[in-house]
Amino acid sequence: MSERGVRIRGHHVICLQFFHGEGYSAEFAMNLFRVIDSLTQGAKGTVVIGPDDVCAACPALKDGHCAQEPDSEEAIRVLDALALEMLELDAGEEFEWGAATLSVQRVLERWRALACGGCEWEEACRPLIDLAAGYRTT
Ligand code: SF4
């Protein structure tokens, strides 16, 4: 994160919309709050390919790539590419967080169908995704 804005990878543009405190560590979660605060206060996001300002505080980041699982970086780049295609964003493109939030609303059903299944954060995100998608929760 810099004064110029927030570096953010594709799937984080979508997934950060539903963050509400969970994370891999306290430091990771605090960084996420800072990232989201910065974006909602008007900092521009810039799309990056690979690790971003969220990954920077993640315990899974090793030697400049996601090492949560042996093939995580490759798998997550596929997810990033899917998010960018859905949101019609390109590498290096700057965007406003508010506009991204509206775009996420537009693609939410498709994202949920293609990307959320099997994610370790699916249960944590579900209540907010249900709200955003207009589902009735019981
Ligand atoms: S798990 Fe991987 S992709 Fe997710 S924040 Fe950590 S380093 Fe980044």
py3Dmol code that shows the C-alpha trace and the ligand (Angstrom):
import py3Dmol

protein = """\
ATOM      1  CA  MET A   1       0.000   0.000   0.000  1.00  0.00           C
ATOM      2  CA  SER A   2       1.305   3.430  -0.835  1.00  0.00           C
ATOM      3  CA  GLU A   3       0.031   6.988  -1.066  1.00  0.00           C
ATOM      4  CA  ARG A   4      -0.674   6.240  -4.719  1.00  0.00           C
ATOM      5  CA  GLY A   5      -3.110   3.474  -3.898  1.00  0.00           C
ATOM      6  CA  VAL A   6      -3.629  -0.171  -3.203  1.00  0.00           C
ATOM      7  CA  ARG A   7      -2.167  -3.008  -5.259  1.00  0.00           C
ATOM      8  CA  ILE A   8      -4.791  -5.711  -5.483  1.00  0.00           C
ATOM      9  CA  ARG A   9      -5.031  -9.057  -7.260  1.00  0.00           C
ATOM     10  CA  GLY A  10      -8.184 -10.133  -9.081  1.00  0.00           C
ATOM     11  CA  HIS A  11      -9.981 -12.398  -6.651  1.00  0.00           C
ATOM     12  CA  HIS A  12      -9.350  -9.998  -3.774  1.00  0.00           C
ATOM     13  CA  VAL A  13     -11.412  -7.320  -5.555  1.00  0.00           C
ATOM     14  CA  ILE A  14     -14.387  -9.632  -5.046  1.00  0.00           C
ATOM     15  CA  CYS A  15     -13.546 -11.460  -1.826  1.00  0.00           C
ATOM     16  CA  LEU A  16     -12.608  -8.343   0.171  1.00  0.00           C
ATOM     17  CA  GLN A  17     -16.160  -7.083  -0.292  1.00  0.00           C
ATOM     18  CA  PHE A  18     -17.233  -9.754   2.210  1.00  0.00           C
ATOM     19  CA  PHE A  19     -14.412  -9.548   4.726  1.00  0.00           C
ATOM     20  CA  HIS A  20     -15.520  -8.900   8.266  1.00  0.00           C
ATOM     21  CA  GLY A  21     -12.623  -9.814  10.458  1.00  0.00           C
ATOM     22  CA  GLU A  22     -11.497 -13.343   9.747  1.00  0.00           C
ATOM     23  CA  GLY A  23      -8.008 -14.110   8.578  1.00  0.00           C
ATOM     24  CA  TYR A  24      -4.928 -16.257   8.761  1.00  0.00           C
ATOM     25  CA  SER A  25      -3.511 -14.200  11.645  1.00  0.00           C
ATOM     26  CA  ALA A  26      -4.284 -11.052  13.621  1.00  0.00           C
ATOM     27  CA  GLU A  27      -1.683  -9.136  11.618  1.00  0.00           C
ATOM     28  CA  PHE A  28      -3.238 -10.349   8.374  1.00  0.00           C
ATOM     29  CA  ALA A  29      -6.723  -9.265   9.477  1.00  0.00           C
ATOM     30  CA  MET A  30      -5.478  -5.863  10.671  1.00  0.00           C
ATOM     31  CA  ASN A  31      -3.785  -5.306   7.334  1.00  0.00           C
ATOM     32  CA  LEU A  32      -7.019  -6.198   5.581  1.00  0.00           C
ATOM     33  CA  PHE A  33      -8.893  -3.621   7.620  1.00  0.00           C
ATOM     34  CA  ARG A  34      -6.249  -1.041   6.646  1.00  0.00           C
ATOM     35  CA  VAL A  35      -6.484  -1.980   2.959  1.00  0.00           C
ATOM     36  CA  ILE A  36     -10.280  -1.763   2.942  1.00  0.00           C
ATOM     37  CA  ASP A  37     -10.233   1.472   4.933  1.00  0.00           C
ATOM     38  CA  SER A  38      -7.835   2.982   2.443  1.00  0.00           C
ATOM     39  CA  LEU A  39      -9.957   1.911  -0.526  1.00  0.00           C
ATOM     40  CA  THR A  40     -13.207   3.113   1.011  1.00  0.00           C
ATOM     41  CA  GLN A  41     -11.562   6.438   1.893  1.00  0.00           C
ATOM     42  CA  GLY A  42     -10.883   6.974  -1.799  1.00  0.00           C
ATOM     43  CA  ALA A  43      -7.509   5.396  -2.536  1.00  0.00           C
ATOM     44  CA  LYS A  44      -7.394   3.936  -6.032  1.00  0.00           C
ATOM     45  CA  GLY A  45      -6.983   0.201  -6.494  1.00  0.00           C
ATOM     46  CA  THR A  46      -4.511  -1.000  -9.105  1.00  0.00           C
ATOM     47  CA  VAL A  47      -4.873  -4.507 -10.510  1.00  0.00           C
ATOM     48  CA  VAL A  48      -1.734  -6.595 -10.129  1.00  0.00           C
ATOM     49  CA  ILE A  49      -0.957 -10.115 -11.254  1.00  0.00           C
ATOM     50  CA  GLY A  50       0.339 -12.161  -8.338  1.00  0.00           C
ATOM     51  CA  PRO A  51       0.835 -11.171  -4.701  1.00  0.00           C
ATOM     52  CA  ASP A  52      -0.686  -7.841  -3.668  1.00  0.00           C
ATOM     53  CA  ASP A  53      -0.997  -5.558  -0.643  1.00  0.00           C
ATOM     54  CA  VAL A  54      -3.243  -8.129   1.033  1.00  0.00           C
ATOM     55  CA  CYS A  55      -0.781 -10.973   0.485  1.00  0.00           C
ATOM     56  CA  ALA A  56       2.009  -8.754   1.860  1.00  0.00           C
ATOM     57  CA  ALA A  57       0.884  -9.453   5.439  1.00  0.00           C
ATOM     58  CA  CYS A  58      -0.112 -13.081   4.892  1.00  0.00           C
ATOM     59  CA  PRO A  59       1.806 -15.849   6.647  1.00  0.00           C
ATOM     60  CA  ALA A  60       1.373 -17.977   3.502  1.00  0.00           C
ATOM     61  CA  LEU A  61       3.434 -15.591   1.353  1.00  0.00           C
ATOM     62  CA  LYS A  62       6.875 -17.110   0.807  1.00  0.00           C
ATOM     63  CA  ASP A  63       9.539 -15.882  -1.593  1.00  0.00           C
ATOM     64  CA  GLY A  64       7.097 -13.659  -3.416  1.00  0.00           C
ATOM     65  CA  HIS A  65       4.413 -16.221  -4.060  1.00  0.00           C
ATOM     66  CA  CYS A  66       1.484 -17.823  -2.278  1.00  0.00           C
ATOM     67  CA  ALA A  67       2.714 -20.998  -0.627  1.00  0.00           C
ATOM     68  CA  GLN A  68      -0.425 -21.961   1.248  1.00  0.00           C
ATOM     69  CA  GLU A  69      -0.458 -25.202  -0.774  1.00  0.00           C
ATOM     70  CA  PRO A  70       2.261 -26.430  -3.141  1.00  0.00           C
ATOM     71  CA  ASP A  71       0.395 -25.184  -6.226  1.00  0.00           C
ATOM     72  CA  SER A  72      -1.497 -22.307  -4.615  1.00  0.00           C
ATOM     73  CA  GLU A  73      -0.004 -19.465  -6.630  1.00  0.00           C
ATOM     74  CA  GLU A  74      -0.958 -21.107  -9.931  1.00  0.00           C
ATOM     75  CA  ALA A  75      -4.454 -22.015  -8.709  1.00  0.00           C
ATOM     76  CA  ILE A  76      -5.053 -18.541  -7.304  1.00  0.00           C
ATOM     77  CA  ARG A  77      -3.884 -16.888 -10.511  1.00  0.00           C
ATOM     78  CA  VAL A  78      -6.617 -18.857 -12.319  1.00  0.00           C
ATOM     79  CA  LEU A  79      -9.111 -17.475  -9.788  1.00  0.00           C
ATOM     80  CA  ASP A  80      -7.674 -13.983 -10.253  1.00  0.00           C
ATOM     81  CA  ALA A  81      -8.080 -14.251 -14.028  1.00  0.00           C
ATOM     82  CA  LEU A  82     -11.707 -15.359 -13.620  1.00  0.00           C
ATOM     83  CA  ALA A  83     -12.433 -12.396 -11.340  1.00  0.00           C
ATOM     84  CA  LEU A  84     -10.810  -9.918 -13.716  1.00  0.00           C
ATOM     85  CA  GLU A  85     -12.694 -11.322 -16.696  1.00  0.00           C
ATOM     86  CA  MET A  86     -15.994 -11.039 -14.812  1.00  0.00           C
ATOM     87  CA  LEU A  87     -15.265  -7.527 -13.574  1.00  0.00           C
ATOM     88  CA  GLU A  88     -13.865  -6.427 -16.944  1.00  0.00           C
ATOM     89  CA  LEU A  89     -10.621  -5.267 -15.380  1.00  0.00           C
ATOM     90  CA  ASP A  90      -7.117  -5.635 -16.780  1.00  0.00           C
ATOM     91  CA  ALA A  91      -3.667  -5.913 -15.230  1.00  0.00           C
ATOM     92  CA  GLY A  92      -2.376  -2.467 -14.345  1.00  0.00           C
ATOM     93  CA  GLU A  93      -5.815  -0.881 -14.506  1.00  0.00           C
ATOM     94  CA  GLU A  94      -6.815   1.568 -11.784  1.00  0.00           C
ATOM     95  CA  PHE A  95     -10.291   1.448 -10.329  1.00  0.00           C
ATOM     96  CA  GLU A  96     -12.475   3.050  -7.669  1.00  0.00           C
ATOM     97  CA  TRP A  97     -13.593   0.778  -4.847  1.00  0.00           C
ATOM     98  CA  GLY A  98     -17.207   1.964  -5.084  1.00  0.00           C
ATOM     99  CA  ALA A  99     -17.345   1.069  -8.765  1.00  0.00           C
ATOM    100  CA  ALA A 100     -15.816  -2.316  -7.996  1.00  0.00           C
ATOM    101  CA  THR A 101     -18.471  -2.942  -5.351  1.00  0.00           C
ATOM    102  CA  LEU A 102     -21.211  -2.301  -7.902  1.00  0.00           C
ATOM    103  CA  SER A 103     -19.476  -4.563 -10.410  1.00  0.00           C
ATOM    104  CA  VAL A 104     -19.253  -7.331  -7.813  1.00  0.00           C
ATOM    105  CA  GLN A 105     -23.014  -7.116  -7.288  1.00  0.00           C
ATOM    106  CA  ARG A 106     -23.454  -7.689 -11.001  1.00  0.00           C
ATOM    107  CA  VAL A 107     -21.305 -10.853 -11.091  1.00  0.00           C
ATOM    108  CA  LEU A 108     -22.035 -12.242  -7.654  1.00  0.00           C
ATOM    109  CA  GLU A 109     -24.256 -15.161  -8.683  1.00  0.00           C
ATOM    110  CA  ARG A 110     -21.782 -16.355 -11.291  1.00  0.00           C
ATOM    111  CA  TRP A 111     -18.829 -15.908  -8.933  1.00  0.00           C
ATOM    112  CA  ARG A 112     -20.595 -17.810  -6.213  1.00  0.00           C
ATOM    113  CA  ALA A 113     -21.367 -20.677  -8.568  1.00  0.00           C
ATOM    114  CA  LEU A 114     -17.856 -20.889  -9.986  1.00  0.00           C
ATOM    115  CA  ALA A 115     -15.506 -19.816  -7.216  1.00  0.00           C
ATOM    116  CA  CYS A 116     -16.912 -20.079  -3.703  1.00  0.00           C
ATOM    117  CA  GLY A 117     -17.395 -23.855  -3.477  1.00  0.00           C
ATOM    118  CA  GLY A 118     -14.657 -25.441  -1.415  1.00  0.00           C
ATOM    119  CA  CYS A 119     -13.111 -22.155  -0.310  1.00  0.00           C
ATOM    120  CA  GLU A 120     -12.088 -22.265   3.331  1.00  0.00           C
ATOM    121  CA  TRP A 121     -13.805 -18.889   3.897  1.00  0.00           C
ATOM    122  CA  GLU A 122     -17.123 -19.889   2.304  1.00  0.00           C
ATOM    123  CA  GLU A 123     -18.949 -20.236   5.632  1.00  0.00           C
ATOM    124  CA  ALA A 124     -17.532 -16.947   6.924  1.00  0.00           C
ATOM    125  CA  CYS A 125     -18.607 -15.076   3.800  1.00  0.00           C
ATOM    126  CA  ARG A 126     -22.007 -16.721   3.350  1.00  0.00           C
ATOM    127  CA  PRO A 127     -24.135 -14.366   5.507  1.00  0.00           C
ATOM    128  CA  LEU A 128     -22.826 -11.250   3.761  1.00  0.00           C
ATOM    129  CA  ILE A 129     -22.992 -12.823   0.315  1.00  0.00           C
ATOM    130  CA  ASP A 130     -26.575 -13.900   1.030  1.00  0.00           C
ATOM    131  CA  LEU A 131     -27.413 -10.336   1.990  1.00  0.00           C
ATOM    132  CA  ALA A 132     -25.682  -8.887  -1.030  1.00  0.00           C
ATOM    133  CA  ALA A 133     -27.367 -11.356  -3.350  1.00  0.00           C
ATOM    134  CA  GLY A 134     -30.758 -10.641  -1.841  1.00  0.00           C
ATOM    135  CA  TYR A 135     -31.221 -14.116  -0.457  1.00  0.00           C
ATOM    136  CA  ARG A 136     -33.491 -14.677   2.492  1.00  0.00           C
ATOM    137  CA  THR A 137     -31.445 -16.185   5.322  1.00  0.00           C
ATOM    138  CA  THR A 138     -33.006 -18.398   7.952  1.00  0.00           C
TER     139      THR A 138
END
"""
ligand_1 = """\
8
SF4
S -3.429 -17.192 1.050
Fe -2.136 -16.675 -0.728
S -3.474 -15.437 -2.096
Fe -4.435 -15.484 -0.049
S -3.682 -13.627 0.960
Fe -2.289 -15.316 1.554
S -0.610 -15.207 0.049
Fe -2.323 -13.998 -0.789
"""
view = py3Dmol.view(width=600, height=400)
view.addModel(protein, "pdb")
view.setStyle({"model": 0}, {"cartoon": {"style": "trace"}})
view.addModel(ligand_1, "xyz")
view.setStyle({"model": 1}, {"stick": {}})
view.zoomTo()
view.show()
